Amino acid sequence: GCKHDAVATEGESSSVFAEEPDNSSVSLQSVSVQCYSVMVDATTQTDVDKCDAAVQCSVDVCDSVNTDHIYAAVPAEEGEGGEVVNQGGQSQDLFFSDNEFSEGSQPQDIQSDSEYNASSSEPSQSTQESQTSNDSHKDRLFVVFEEQLKKLLQRCIKGGSLIAMEDMKEMENEGSQLTLELTCVNGCSYRWQSPPTVSSTKGVGNLLLAASVFFSGIHFAKFERFCKNMNLKTISEDTYTTLRKKYVFPAIEKTWAKEQNAVLSSMKSREVVLCGDGRCDSPGHCAKYCTYTFIDVESQKFADFKVISCTQVSSSNAMEIRGFKEALKSIEENGVKVSTISTDRHPQIVKEMRASNPEKHHEFDPWHVAKGVSKKLAIAAKRKECVGLGEWIPSIVNHLWWSAQTCEGNAEVLKEKWVSVIHHVTNRHDWPGNKHYHRCAHEPLDEPTKRTKLWLSPGSEAHKALVRTVKDKRLLKDLDHLTKCIHTTTLEVYHSMYLKYLPKRTHFGYDVMIHASMLAALDHNNNANREQVSVLLTQLSFLSTTV
C-alpha cells in the first residue's frame, strides 16, 4: 500500500478530477475518495498498518491484485519485528520473464498477502504465468488510444494513489508491446506491460502479428503502410523477419510434416492416381522459381510439392521437369505405388514418362487439350472465308470432353467419336466405315432445329479448317492419353488460391517460397472435402458433359 503524507480537506475532495469534464472519466470518478477524517473498520482495509484511512479500497479488489500479479521487488530488508519491507522508491515489475524463475523454486523477493496460504491443489504462480502465456492468444485485442489508456492508469494499482501524467515513463520501442514505468505521488513505482512477455520475444503481440501477417498472405510492406497511416504501434520489418524465421516457419514445417505423413499413409494401401502441374512465379523464360505439385485424385489432397530455383538447373526451361522428378521420387520413397499420372502436354515430361516410367499410365489433362483445340479454331475463325466456324467452337470443345468421358478406356472409340464432329457440323448424323461409332448419339433432330442451325457446307473453307484441326496428327496421337479423362481442375483452382500467399508481382526468397507453399497446401487440404467444393466439382463435371 501507499501512505499519504497529509489528509486533504473536505472541500478539496471534489476537485480531484475537475480537469476531466467529459464522460470518459466517469469510471474514474466512481472510485470513492474520502479525504476527511473518518472512523474506519479494519475489515475494509487491505493492510491497516500500510494504508491510510483516507483511501478506501475494498478487500476483494486488492485481493485480486495481490493474487493475479507478482511484484518483483528489489532485495528486501528486514525491518523491526522481523517484518520484511521494500526499499522505497524502487521499480517493481508486474511481469517476470521465463528465465527469472528456476524450476522447482520460488523467488524470495516476492511480496504476498501474509494471510494467504496457497493450498497444494492450487497451481503455483509460475504455472499460472505459463498458462496465461499459452492462452494469451485467446484474449480479444482492441485498438486503444494512448490518452484513454493513460486515464485508466491514473491511480496506483497497489494502493490507489494518484499518478501524475509526467510520472509515466515509456520504455524503449518494443514493437507492439507498451511498457510504462509508473510512479505514484507517494514514491511507489512499478512497471506495467501489455501485452505480456513470452519466451525471448518482447511481447506476445509481436509474435501474433508476425504469424497473422504471414498466415493471411499479406505482404509486410502493405501492412506496415497500413499501421503507419493510422499511427498504430507495430513491429519493424527486421523484427517480422526474425520472428517469422524463428517461430512461424518451424510451426509451418511441423504442421505440414504431420499433414503430409497422414496423406501419404492413406495412399499406401491402394494404387494411386496422381495429377501434377507446375507453376512458375513469372511467365516466359524469366521465371526464377517453379513449384511442381502432385495431388491425389481420390482424396483431392496434396501429396507433395517441390520448389525449384533457376540456379539449381541449367535454364528456367528445365525447372518443371526437375520438380516433376523430385516430387515423384519423394512420393514413391514413402512406399506409395503410383499407377497413373495426369499432367499437361509438357514435352520433357512426356519423354520422361516414356523413358523412365513405362509401367505407369500417362494421361493428359483434357482441359489443356481442349484449350489447344479452342485456340486453333479461334484463329481460323477470324479469317473472312471461315464465316460460321466460330459459332461451333463451344460445341466442338464440349464434344471433345464428351468423347473422352464416354470412350470407356478405348482409344479407338475415343478417336472415332472425336472425328465424327466433322460430319455432325454438316448436318450428317450417320456414316459407314467406322469400326465402333457409326452415328451420332443424340436424338434425331426435328425440322425446326435443323433449319435454325448454322450448318457448315462440306468442302467450304470453314469446314476444311475444322477438318485440319480435328485430324491433326499430334492431336490424334495425344488422344491416346485421354482415355481415362483425368483432369487437373483442382490444381488449376489451387494455383489461383496460391496467389493469395505468393503473388507473381512480388519477389520472394527461397525460404519464403517453401513455407508459403506449405501454407497454401495446408489451406487446400483443410478445405478439400468441404461440401461446397464437392458440389462445385459435380457441376463442373456436368458442364463438361453438355454438348
TORTORVO-224498 format. One line per 5 residues: number of its first residue (from 1); their letters; for each residue x negated, y, z negated of C-alpha. Coordinates in nm, 4 decimals. Each point is the difference from the previous one (the first is absolute). Layout:
BEGIN
NUM	A	X/Y/Z  ... .
END
This chain:
BEGIN
1	GCKHD	0.0000/0.0000/0.0000  -0.0956/0.3669/0.0181  0.0154/0.2390/-0.2963  0.1244/0.3564/0.0553  -0.2135/0.2790/-0.1337 .
6	AVATE	0.2987/0.2094/-0.1030  0.3787/-0.0187/-0.0148  0.1802/0.2394/0.2310  0.2936/0.2108/-0.1062  0.3549/-0.0792/0.0923 .
11	GESSS	0.0162/0.2803/0.2531  -0.3015/-0.1296/0.1885  0.1509/-0.3447/0.0620  0.2367/0.1224/0.2694  -0.2788/0.1431/0.2173 .
16	VFAEE	-0.2014/-0.3170/0.0541  0.1355/-0.0474/0.3543  0.1130/0.3550/0.0644  -0.2179/0.0174/0.3123  0.1929/-0.2878/0.1644 .
21	PDNSS	0.3444/0.1431/0.0905  0.0766/-0.2622/0.2667  0.1743/-0.3331/-0.0497  -0.3221/-0.1979/0.0420  -0.0883/0.0535/-0.3688 .
26	VSLQS	0.3257/-0.1394/-0.1354  -0.1586/-0.3333/-0.0870  -0.2755/0.1792/-0.1870  0.2397/0.2279/-0.1873  0.1881/-0.3031/-0.1256 .
31	VSVQC	-0.2956/-0.0812/-0.2308  0.0928/0.1265/-0.3435  -0.2808/0.2259/-0.1270  0.0714/0.1093/-0.3577  -0.2370/0.2813/-0.0885 .
36	YSVMV	0.1313/0.0865/-0.3473  -0.0587/-0.1656/-0.3324  0.2366/-0.2930/-0.0576  0.0252/-0.3057/-0.2201  -0.1078/-0.3014/0.2052 .
41	DATTQ	0.0722/-0.3656/-0.0631  -0.3088/-0.2146/0.0354  0.1896/-0.2531/0.2128  0.0263/0.2540/0.2833  -0.3763/0.0504/0.0280 .
46	TDVDK	-0.2544/-0.2153/0.1761  -0.2712/0.0817/-0.2537  0.0828/0.2430/-0.2783  -0.3654/0.0562/-0.0867  -0.0975/0.0944/0.3559 .
51	CDAAV	0.3130/0.1576/0.1471  0.1402/0.3263/-0.1328  0.3706/0.0263/-0.0720  0.0241/0.2814/0.2524  0.0003/-0.2507/0.2869 .
56	QCSVD	0.2861/-0.2501/-0.0159  -0.0755/-0.3171/0.2034  0.2277/-0.3020/-0.0252  -0.1583/-0.3247/-0.1103  0.1023/-0.1970/0.3070 .
61	VCDSV	-0.1645/0.2471/0.2391  -0.3341/-0.0008/-0.1802  0.0084/-0.3775/-0.0437  0.0374/-0.0466/0.3735  -0.2933/0.2338/0.0567 .
66	NTDHI	-0.2159/-0.1877/-0.2487  0.0848/-0.3435/0.1396  0.0024/0.0816/0.3734  -0.3292/0.1914/0.0136  -0.3527/-0.0591/-0.1237 .
71	YAAVP	-0.1984/0.2979/-0.1141  -0.3686/-0.0344/0.0681  -0.1417/0.1955/-0.2878  -0.3540/0.1081/-0.0566  -0.2055/-0.2000/-0.2520 .
76	AEEGE	0.2047/0.0035/-0.3172  -0.1162/0.1234/-0.3379  0.1154/-0.1253/-0.3349  0.1711/0.2703/-0.2041  0.0998/0.0204/-0.3595 .
81	GGEVV	0.1748/-0.3044/-0.1412  -0.1353/-0.2204/0.2744  0.2283/0.1641/0.2587  -0.1266/-0.0033/0.3576  0.0308/0.3358/0.1739 .
86	NQGGQ	-0.1021/0.1380/0.3403  -0.2378/0.2805/0.0675  0.2133/0.2984/0.0839  0.0050/0.1642/0.3369  -0.1234/-0.3048/0.1945 .
91	SQDLF	0.1624/-0.1424/0.3145  0.2030/-0.3212/-0.0256  0.0894/-0.2072/0.3082  0.3485/-0.1391/0.0523  -0.1345/-0.2743/0.2277 .
96	FSDNE	-0.2928/-0.2402/-0.0233  -0.1792/-0.1498/0.2944  -0.0331/-0.3756/0.0154  -0.3691/-0.0014/-0.0907  0.0602/0.1792/-0.3302 .
101	FSEGS	0.1457/-0.3164/-0.1498  -0.1907/-0.3191/-0.0559  0.1996/-0.3203/0.0131  0.1167/-0.1179/-0.3407  -0.0925/0.3245/-0.1764 .
106	QPQDI	0.1747/0.3254/-0.0811  -0.1471/0.3506/-0.0144  -0.0752/0.1258/-0.3459  0.0757/0.3631/0.0756  0.3678/-0.0346/0.0809 .
111	QSDSE	0.2513/0.1814/-0.2173  0.3211/-0.1816/-0.0734  0.2871/0.0146/-0.2418  -0.1160/-0.1271/-0.3387  0.3431/-0.1548/-0.0616 .
116	YNASS	0.0033/-0.1873/0.3311  -0.1131/-0.3646/-0.0058  -0.0116/-0.1788/0.3338  0.1457/-0.3493/-0.0220  -0.1635/-0.2958/0.1671 .
121	SEPSQ	0.2852/-0.0204/0.2508  -0.0581/0.3527/0.1295  -0.2545/0.0516/0.2794  -0.3176/0.1884/-0.0740  -0.0461/0.3535/0.1219 .
126	STQES	-0.2499/-0.1096/0.2661  0.2526/-0.2549/0.1255  0.2685/0.2674/0.0169  -0.2338/0.2249/0.1989  -0.0767/-0.2818/0.2422 .
131	QTSND	0.3690/-0.0706/0.0499  0.0658/0.3717/0.0465  -0.2689/0.0202/0.2675  0.1355/-0.3050/0.1813  0.3568/0.1314/-0.0066 .
136	SHKDR	-0.0840/0.3635/0.0724  0.0801/-0.0466/0.3703  0.3594/-0.0795/-0.0997  0.0536/0.3446/-0.1510  0.1829/0.2590/0.2021 .
141	LFVVF	-0.2170/0.2873/0.1216  0.1035/0.3619/0.0305  -0.1354/0.3186/0.1524  -0.0474/0.2270/-0.3030  -0.0799/0.3691/0.0300 .
146	EEQLK	-0.2932/0.1204/-0.2068  0.1846/0.2809/-0.1792  0.2834/-0.2332/-0.0988  -0.2499/-0.2561/-0.1274  -0.1728/0.2570/-0.2185 .
151	KLLQR	0.3316/0.0844/-0.1606  0.0331/-0.3610/-0.1115  -0.3487/0.0149/-0.1525  0.0507/0.3119/-0.2093  0.0089/-0.1957/-0.3237 .
156	CIKGG	-0.2570/-0.2256/-0.1620  0.0952/-0.3635/0.0488  -0.1250/-0.0884/-0.3497  0.1428/0.2727/-0.2201  0.2197/0.2212/0.2116 .
161	SLIAM	-0.2134/0.3148/-0.0224  -0.0004/0.2468/0.2844  -0.2596/-0.0290/0.2796  -0.0897/0.3183/0.1819  -0.0274/-0.0049/0.3784 .
166	EDMKE	-0.3584/0.1228/-0.0145  -0.0858/-0.2985/-0.2212  0.0887/-0.2470/0.2759  -0.3187/-0.1012/0.1777  0.0171/-0.2080/0.3177 .
171	MENEG	-0.2793/-0.2496/0.0507  -0.1892/-0.0545/0.3261  0.1877/-0.0979/0.3146  0.0945/-0.3668/-0.0282  0.2174/-0.0478/0.3056 .
176	SQLTL	0.3666/-0.0314/-0.0879  -0.0797/-0.0370/-0.3703  0.0469/0.3020/-0.2263  -0.2046/0.0184/-0.3221  0.0567/0.2844/-0.2461 .
181	ELTCV	-0.1853/0.0935/-0.3172  0.2632/0.1407/-0.2380  -0.0674/0.1965/-0.3182  0.2752/0.1136/-0.2365  -0.0023/0.3160/-0.2122 .
186	NGCSY	-0.1381/-0.1958/-0.2967  -0.3097/-0.1211/0.1851  0.1248/-0.3548/0.0674  -0.1087/-0.1135/0.3482  0.0659/-0.3066/0.2111 .
191	RWQSP	-0.0006/-0.1129/0.3625  0.3110/-0.0622/0.2132  -0.0159/-0.2013/0.3233  0.2438/-0.0955/0.2724  -0.0118/-0.2484/0.1576 .
196	PTVSS	-0.2005/-0.2252/-0.2366  -0.3435/-0.1317/0.0880  -0.0320/-0.3620/0.1147  -0.3177/-0.1973/0.0556  -0.2657/0.2199/0.1606 .
201	TKGVG	0.2437/0.2313/0.1811  0.0854/0.3482/-0.1153  0.3710/-0.0547/-0.0361  0.2251/-0.2752/0.1225  0.1662/0.2568/0.2261 .
206	NLLLA	-0.3149/0.0210/0.2137  0.0107/-0.3738/0.0622  0.3731/0.0085/0.0746  -0.0525/0.2818/0.2489  -0.2816/-0.1818/0.1813 .
211	ASVFF	0.2020/-0.3217/0.0212  0.3252/0.1696/0.1003  -0.1616/0.2060/0.2768  -0.1646/-0.3060/0.1550  0.2991/-0.2316/-0.0470 .
216	SGIHF	0.2293/0.2564/0.1626  -0.2196/0.0335/0.3082  -0.0523/0.3730/-0.0579  -0.3224/0.1521/0.1224  -0.1683/0.1692/-0.2950 .
221	AKFER	-0.0595/0.3239/0.1904  0.3763/0.0441/0.0395  0.0611/-0.0842/-0.3646  -0.2676/0.2484/-0.1051  0.1607/0.2761/0.2078 .
226	FCKNM	0.3376/-0.0868/-0.1520  -0.1389/0.0406/-0.3532  -0.1823/0.3197/0.0917  0.3132/0.1558/0.1470  0.1916/-0.0442/-0.3270 .
231	NLKTI	-0.3049/0.0597/-0.2264  0.0273/-0.3511/-0.1426  -0.2947/-0.1245/-0.2061  -0.1336/-0.3124/0.1682  -0.3122/-0.2033/0.0737 .
236	SEDTY	-0.2717/0.0846/0.2504  -0.0806/-0.2049/0.3080  -0.3172/-0.1353/-0.1610  0.1982/-0.1196/-0.3022  0.2592/-0.1549/0.2280 .
241	TTLRK	-0.2675/-0.1857/0.1965  -0.1698/-0.1230/-0.3169  0.3205/-0.1241/-0.1660  0.1176/-0.1583/0.3241  -0.3205/-0.1971/0.0381 .
246	KYVFP	-0.0282/-0.0969/-0.3680  0.3613/-0.0892/-0.0824  0.2378/0.0118/0.2988  -0.2006/-0.2100/0.2453  -0.0674/-0.2852/-0.2476 .
251	AIEKT	0.3696/-0.0122/-0.0887  0.0941/-0.0273/0.3693  -0.2618/-0.2691/0.0605  0.1254/-0.2072/-0.2919  0.3645/0.0300/0.1042 .
256	WAKEQ	-0.0731/-0.0799/0.3667  -0.2129/-0.3038/-0.0930  0.2869/-0.1347/-0.2089  0.2552/0.0658/0.2751  -0.2181/-0.1505/0.2729 .
261	NAVLS	-0.0676/-0.3146/-0.2019  0.3735/-0.0471/-0.0508  0.0717/0.0421/0.3721  -0.2802/-0.2323/0.1114  0.1017/-0.2630/-0.2571 .
266	SMKSR	0.3522/-0.0066/0.1406  -0.1413/-0.0539/0.3517  -0.2163/-0.3039/-0.0805  0.2877/-0.2488/-0.0019  0.1066/0.0552/0.3640 .
271	EVVLC	-0.1207/0.0803/0.3482  -0.0164/0.3739/0.0248  0.0994/0.2303/0.2827  -0.1821/0.3329/-0.0118  0.0540/0.3333/0.1702 .
276	GDGRC	-0.3048/0.2199/0.0448  -0.0610/0.3496/0.1241  -0.2684/0.2667/-0.0268  0.0415/0.3657/-0.0856  -0.2654/0.2612/0.0764 .
281	DSPGH	-0.0277/0.3274/-0.1882  -0.0035/0.1965/0.3272  0.0853/-0.0788/0.3635  -0.2481/-0.0659/0.2775  -0.3708/-0.0751/-0.0362 .
286	CAKYC	-0.0618/0.2436/-0.2881  0.1505/-0.2192/-0.2738  -0.2137/-0.0395/-0.3107  0.2021/-0.2687/-0.1812  0.2182/-0.2884/0.1114 .
291	TYTFI	0.2236/-0.1863/-0.2461  0.1036/-0.3457/0.1156  0.2901/-0.1551/-0.1897  0.1567/-0.3477/-0.0094  0.3544/-0.0557/-0.1196 .
296	DVESQ	0.1693/-0.3311/-0.0786  0.3058/-0.0326/0.2250  0.1990/-0.2133/-0.2465  -0.0412/0.2139/-0.3108  -0.0530/0.3312/0.1863 .
301	KFADF	-0.2847/0.0786/-0.2426  -0.3546/0.1013/0.0733  -0.2564/-0.2757/-0.0332  -0.3177/0.1980/0.0582  -0.1517/0.2996/0.1767 .
306	KVISC	-0.3461/0.1221/0.0913  -0.1206/0.3566/0.0449  -0.2779/0.0211/0.2587  -0.2177/0.3084/0.0467  -0.1514/0.0919/0.3340 .
311	TQVSS	-0.3437/-0.0183/-0.1659  0.0487/-0.3743/-0.0539  0.0360/-0.0801/0.3705  -0.1622/0.0983/0.3270  0.2865/0.2276/0.1088 .
316	SNAME	0.3492/0.0983/-0.1064  0.1449/-0.2428/0.2576  -0.1390/-0.2919/-0.2011  0.1621/0.0962/-0.3314  0.3346/-0.1747/0.0562 .
321	IRGFK	-0.1454/-0.3379/0.0974  -0.2398/0.0201/-0.2975  0.2899/0.0658/-0.2358  0.1996/-0.2858/0.1574  -0.2828/-0.2491/-0.0541 .
326	EALKS	-0.0766/0.1014/-0.3579  0.3632/0.0113/-0.1125  0.0808/-0.3402/0.1544  -0.3140/-0.1528/-0.1522  0.0872/0.1356/-0.3437 .
331	IEENG	0.3513/-0.1487/0.0151  -0.1194/-0.3427/0.1112  -0.2719/-0.0077/-0.2664  0.2778/0.0183/-0.2582  0.1409/-0.3329/0.1176 .
336	VKVST	0.2737/0.1322/0.2296  0.0734/-0.1999/0.3159  0.0893/0.2342/0.2867  0.1894/-0.1537/0.2915  0.1114/0.3058/0.2015 .
341	ISTDR	-0.1168/0.3586/0.0304  0.1939/0.2755/0.1711  -0.1909/0.3097/0.1151  0.0070/0.2609/0.2716  -0.1677/-0.0658/0.3364 .
346	HPQIV	-0.3461/0.1115/-0.1101  -0.2432/-0.1623/0.2499  -0.2715/-0.0686/-0.2581  0.2455/-0.1691/-0.2360  0.1403/-0.2091/0.2866 .
351	KEMRA	-0.3508/-0.1204/0.0799  -0.0783/-0.0677/-0.3664  0.3153/-0.2099/-0.0446  -0.0707/-0.1950/0.3179  -0.3681/-0.0648/-0.0814 .
356	SNPEK	-0.0150/-0.0336/-0.3793  0.3548/-0.0951/-0.1030  0.1389/-0.2314/0.2708  0.1933/-0.2030/-0.2576  0.2105/0.3052/-0.0928 .
361	HHEFD	0.2883/0.1171/0.2150  -0.0483/0.3594/0.1088  0.3163/0.2060/0.0466  0.0446/0.3520/0.1326  0.2306/0.2506/-0.1570 .
366	PWHVA	0.3009/0.0373/0.2379  0.0250/0.3672/-0.0897  -0.3449/0.0732/0.1423  0.0763/-0.1950/0.3177  0.3382/0.1698/0.0403 .
371	KGVSK	-0.1603/0.3389/-0.0540  -0.2471/-0.0693/0.2821  0.2793/-0.1011/0.2364  0.2032/0.3084/-0.0915  -0.2937/0.2335/0.0709 .
376	KLAIA	-0.0652/-0.1514/0.3433  0.3658/0.0211/0.0993  0.0250/0.3576/-0.1283  -0.2951/0.1034/0.2179  0.1511/-0.1686/0.3055 .
381	AKRKE	0.3448/0.1541/-0.0655  -0.1470/0.3514/0.0297  -0.0614/-0.0542/0.3702  0.2626/0.1555/0.2261  0.0624/-0.3210/0.1943 .
386	CVGLG	0.0672/-0.2013/-0.3196  0.3275/0.1677/-0.0893  0.2104/-0.2133/-0.2325  -0.2823/-0.2043/-0.1512  -0.0160/0.2128/-0.3138 .
391	EWIPS	0.3605/-0.0881/-0.0896  -0.0951/-0.3676/-0.0248  -0.3082/0.0331/-0.2243  0.1790/-0.0462/-0.3401  0.1853/-0.3074/0.1289 .
396	IVNHL	-0.3184/-0.1501/0.1489  -0.1857/0.0432/-0.3319  0.2890/-0.1614/-0.1898  -0.0025/-0.2836/0.2517  -0.3681/-0.0667/-0.0795 .
401	WWSAQ	0.0798/-0.0253/-0.3718  0.2945/-0.2281/0.0699  -0.2107/-0.2248/0.2243  -0.2645/-0.0420/-0.2706  0.2555/-0.0748/-0.2734 .
406	TCEGN	0.1989/-0.2568/0.1987  -0.2794/-0.1935/0.1746  -0.0218/-0.2543/-0.2879  -0.3798/-0.0061/0.0163  -0.0109/-0.0941/0.3703 .
411	AEVLK	-0.2196/0.2357/0.2027  0.1540/-0.1128/0.3337  0.3520/0.0814/-0.1194  -0.1219/0.3368/-0.1238  -0.1548/0.0897/0.3357 .
416	EKWVS	0.3067/-0.1099/0.2008  0.2314/0.2006/-0.2214  -0.2228/0.3038/0.0221  -0.0358/-0.0072/0.3794  0.3777/-0.0406/0.0408 .
421	VIHHV	0.0420/0.3692/-0.0782  -0.1091/0.0903/0.3545  0.3140/-0.1820/0.1265  0.2374/0.1376/-0.2623  -0.0735/0.3644/0.0842 .
426	TNRHD	0.1108/-0.0651/0.3615  0.3377/-0.1440/-0.1143  -0.1151/-0.3552/0.0660  0.0707/-0.2260/-0.2987  -0.0853/-0.3527/0.1209 .
431	WPGNK	-0.2883/-0.1363/0.2060  -0.1390/-0.3417/0.0974  -0.3551/-0.1220/-0.0208  -0.0740/0.0428/-0.3734  -0.0672/-0.3000/-0.2187 .
436	HYHRC	0.1653/0.1146/-0.3240  0.1934/0.3237/0.0478  0.2358/0.0317/0.2989  0.2547/0.2713/-0.0873  0.0512/0.2960/-0.2328 .
441	AHEPL	0.1102/-0.0857/-0.3538  0.2574/0.2815/-0.0220  0.3676/-0.0380/0.0779  0.1160/0.0646/0.3579  0.0349/0.3722/0.0636 .
446	DEPTK	0.3375/0.1412/0.0951  0.0440/0.2243/0.3027  0.0197/0.3338/-0.1911  -0.3307/-0.0763/-0.1722  -0.1647/-0.0943/0.3288 .
451	RTKLW	0.1145/0.3260/0.1567  -0.1323/0.2175/-0.2838  -0.3447/-0.1628/-0.0176  -0.2820/0.1750/0.1855  -0.1309/-0.3091/0.1766 .
456	LSPGS	-0.3346/0.0069/0.1795  -0.0128/-0.0867/0.3671  -0.2147/-0.3069/0.0775  -0.3180/0.1101/0.1783  0.0309/0.3643/-0.1077 .
461	EAHKA	-0.3036/0.1814/-0.1435  0.1532/-0.0076/-0.3472  0.0576/-0.3750/0.0229  -0.3500/-0.0615/0.1377  -0.1521/0.1972/-0.2913 .
466	LVRTV	0.2007/-0.2138/-0.2444  -0.1109/-0.3245/0.1675  -0.3663/0.1069/-0.0164  0.0309/0.0734/-0.3715  0.1965/-0.3142/-0.0892 .
471	KDKRL	-0.2271/-0.2354/0.1963  -0.3270/0.1606/-0.1078  -0.2545/-0.2805/-0.0438  -0.1325/0.1221/-0.3355  0.3522/0.0439/-0.1334 .
476	LKDLD	0.1042/-0.3507/0.1047  -0.3149/-0.1354/-0.1626  0.0746/0.1901/-0.3212  0.3493/-0.1529/-0.0135  -0.1663/-0.3245/-0.1094 .
481	HLTKC	-0.0673/0.1788/-0.3298  0.3635/0.1081/-0.0549  0.1630/-0.3405/-0.0412  0.0486/0.0331/-0.3790  0.0987/0.3683/0.0120 .
486	IHTTT	-0.1943/0.0986/-0.3123  0.0132/0.3763/-0.0123  -0.2062/0.2319/-0.2194  0.2720/0.2557/-0.0708  -0.0769/-0.0101/-0.3721 .
491	LEVYH	-0.3606/0.0972/0.0690  0.1057/0.2931/0.2165  0.2293/0.1224/-0.2781  -0.2825/-0.0472/-0.2486  -0.2365/0.2111/0.2078 .
496	SMYLK	0.2520/0.2838/-0.0151  0.0163/-0.0301/-0.3787  -0.3804/-0.0260/-0.0065  -0.0203/0.3647/0.1069  0.1413/0.0954/-0.3392 .
501	YLPKR	-0.3280/-0.1003/-0.1640  -0.2445/0.0495/0.2876  0.1159/0.2640/0.2500  -0.1994/-0.0015/0.3212  -0.0796/0.3701/-0.0063 .
506	THFGY	-0.1929/-0.0265/-0.3259  -0.3489/-0.1463/-0.0359  -0.0531/-0.2489/-0.2838  -0.2976/-0.1850/-0.1383  -0.0376/-0.3754/0.0299 .
511	DVMIH	0.0932/-0.0680/-0.3650  0.3171/0.2072/0.0353  0.0916/-0.1902/0.3181  -0.0372/-0.3304/-0.1854  0.2012/0.0903/-0.3084 .
516	ASMLA	0.2678/0.1967/0.1837  0.0502/-0.3026/0.2259  0.0390/-0.2165/-0.3108  0.2542/0.2467/-0.1343  0.1939/-0.0011/0.3278 .
521	ALDHN	0.0002/-0.3822/0.0061  0.1280/-0.0099/-0.3594  0.2691/0.2504/0.0931  0.1111/-0.2163/0.2923  -0.0063/-0.3301/-0.1909 .
526	NNANR	0.2012/0.1516/-0.2817  0.2790/0.0885/0.2442  -0.0328/-0.2927/0.2437  0.3023/-0.1956/-0.1234  0.2350/0.2873/-0.0728 .
531	EQVSV	0.3518/-0.0442/0.1359  -0.0151/0.3210/0.2028  -0.3067/-0.1255/0.1873  0.1626/-0.3358/0.0719  0.3071/0.1716/0.1456 .
536	LLTQL	-0.2237/0.2243/0.2138  -0.1933/-0.2948/0.1429  0.3273/-0.1779/0.0786  0.1226/0.3070/0.1892  -0.3262/0.0194/0.1949 .
541	SFLST	0.0339/-0.3646/0.0997  0.3582/0.0605/0.1118  -0.0977/0.3007/0.2102  -0.2794/-0.1951/0.1651  0.2467/-0.2666/0.1156 .
546	TV	0.2414/0.2507/0.1531  -0.0191/0.0105/0.3769 .
END
